Amino acid sequence: MHEISGLWGEYLSCDTVGSDDDFFALGGNSLIGIKIIERVSQEYGVELSVRAFYLAQTPARVAELIEHELTEQGRTRA
């Protein structure tokens, strides 16, 4: 979850992003969302849908989505 918060901070130009901070409240938009989804795909090998990402809205929930997808694939995060 901390990695996801850091990723959001990088793309949203925020020094600190909490696990329950809302993507849109921090200034997130569709372009930034797509960039984050692409990074998640590259770094974790997980394909998140745009819809799922936007509905999740927080780093904690996005981390849960990633964990779920990795579990479905029979993998875990290192």
C-alpha positions, 0 to 999 in steps of 0.5 A, spaced: 500 500 500 505 504 501 508 503 494 501 505 491 501 511 495 508 513 493 506 512 486 500 517 487 504 522 490 509 522 484 503 523 479 499 527 483 505 532 485 503 531 492 509 530 498 504 525 502 499 521 500 495 517 505 492 510 504 485 513 504 486 519 500 481 520 495 484 520 488 480 525 485 480 530 491 488 530 490 487 533 483 487 526 479 484 526 472 483 521 467 490 522 464 493 521 470 489 515 472 491 512 465 498 513 467 498 510 474 494 504 471 500 503 466 505 503 471 501 498 475 501 494 469 509 494 468 511 494 476 506 488 478 504 485 472 496 486 473 491 489 468 486 494 472 480 496 468 479 504 468 473 503 471 475 499 477 481 504 478 476 510 479 471 506 483 477 504 488 479 511 489 484 510 494 491 507 495 488 502 500 483 500 495 487 499 489 492 495 493 487 490 495 485 490 487 492 488 485 493 483 491 486 480 488 489 480 481 495 477 483 492 472 488 487 470 482 494 469 478 497 464 483 502 470 485 504 474 490 508 481 491 515 480 493 
